[in-house]
């Protein structure tokens, strides 16, 4: 198994026939030239390990045809920010430990689909409507700060002078 911040490669062994195996590489390329070079180096290194074995590559190289494809005219620094969420690895491990019947690729497909749904739920619960949440928290903070100042004014701790 090999991994970096842009890819993960692993050997998948059949559940019925242990001699049936293939390699799976999932890529999510960073949209930065220097980082992309590191990805290609890692993939070349993986090729040595894999040799002539069957390999499946799922990828998003994060390539844009033009600046117009960038969000808001800015080049996005795309990263799966939810991977830093405290529950992310628990979700991934939970899906991967899920018992399923069937053949290797079928099981892999169903687990990836299940994981996708779970990560979408995590994204929705944790990161949707960020602008609205920020405004709500800003309002809550303003109320707390105002109450705090008035409490000190009432207690005589803070004195206001007008010039």
Steps between C-alpha positions, in 0.01 A plus 500: 500500500622850419347837573562871482286809541388451138461125458459165666592165346421160638494135407151347486489125560200286402290358782434167322836450331795646686713482185264744322626849564526840339624844598276799559621859490276795586634844401388849595758732349586833657468790258858617554791432263761405760262271688397336173864405434509321835182310401657379174815391686286301747303338216822400321624341824169310532539365145818320608306324777203410280705372207270330247213434744146619416446854625198727537555876525224735612602859465424866515811681381335833575592642161321806365479591133474868581489743791124528438460153650633628832242598758443875523792569268745373763705188454358265760724335755293185490549267788262264666476718808271248670792257520615717792162457673532307826249234388628448145728204565238333720253524211753355252596216737135426575411467132809291426425258787143454375440132411373451144434199281617480139817515295794736554420777253130491580575536871752777431246686285226473765735610779624799298139595426408466869804704601407770250154527657640513855753771405225700328299480825806615697550787255135604521490482880833672559568734212179599322375861509832628639423866423171481690666323794777761515244781508303322773814452711602862440158612626528270805845643575371856468219428748744340748745790470224754549368316806856477635562875462163589658572266792826683568332840459227400747761376746691826476811322380511697175447874497422690182612853451354719233711788372 
